[in-house]
C-alpha cells in the first residue's frame, strides 16, 4: 500500500487469517464500513452446556479431528474455530 492509497481509504485494514488446509494464509480486507450484523449472533459459551451428556463426547470428537497445519498456534485456532462453529448452532438448537 502507498500513502496515497491510505489517504483515499483511511478505514481499510488487512488481517492474516488462520489457514485450514493450504500452506498459504488468506488475508481479510475490511473497508472499515459499518455492516449490518443484526442477523449474526455472538458466540457465547454457556456453563449449562457442561451438564449435557452429549457435550464432552461431541467436543472430544471435534477436537480429535486431524488438522493439516504445522504451527501449534494455527492448530489451536483451527480446532477452536471448529468447536465454536459447531457449538454455536448446537447451543441455539438445544438450549
N, C-alpha and C positions, 0 to 999 in steps of 0.2 A: 504494500500500500504506500501511497505517497501522501505528503502533507496536503496537497490539493484535494486528493480524494477524501481524506479525513475531514477536511473543511466542508466538503459538499455533503458528507454523510457522517455527522458527529456522533450519532447514536448507535452506529453499527459496531457489532462485536463479533469476534470469531472465537470459537471454543473447540478444543480437541475432544472428541467423544471416545468412549471405550470401544475397542474393536471386539467383535464377537468371533468372527471366523478368519477374516483376512489378516494379512500382515501389515496392512495399511490402516491408519487411523482416519476415520471420517471427520470432517470439520463441519461444525454447525455455524452458519452465518445468520446472525439476527439483525434485522433492520432497526431494532430498538422501538418500533411502533408498538403501541399497546394492542394486545389481542384480546378478543372476547373469550374468556376462559370459563364462562358460566356453565358450559356443558362438561367441563373437565372437573373431576373431583380429586382433591388432595389425597395422598395415601396416608392413612393413619393406622398405626398398629394398635389393636385393641387387646388389652390383657385378658379379656374374656375368651379370646381365641385359644389361649393356652389350656382352657378347660375342655375344649372339644377333643374327643378321642381321635379324630382324624388329623388334627393339626400337626403333631410331631411326625407321624409316618409320611405325611404329604411333604412336609418341609424337608425331611431327610431324603426322600425320593428326588425332589428337585435339586437339592444341594449336591447329591452324589452324581448328577449327570456330568459327563466329561466336558471339559472346556478346552477349546483349541487356542490356548494362549500360553505364553511363557512367563510373562511378568506377573508376580504374585498379586500385585495391586489390580491389574486387569482381570485376573481370575476372580478375585474377591468382588470387584464391581459387577462383573457379568453375573455371578451367582446371586448377588443381592438384587440385581435388576430382574432376574428370573423369578425370585421369591416375591418381589414387590408386584410384578405383573400378575402372577397367579393369585396371590392373596388379596390384591386389590379387588378383583372380581369376586373371589370367594367370600370375602368379608361382606360385600354388598348383597350377595345372594343368600348367605347362610344366617347372617345376624341382622 
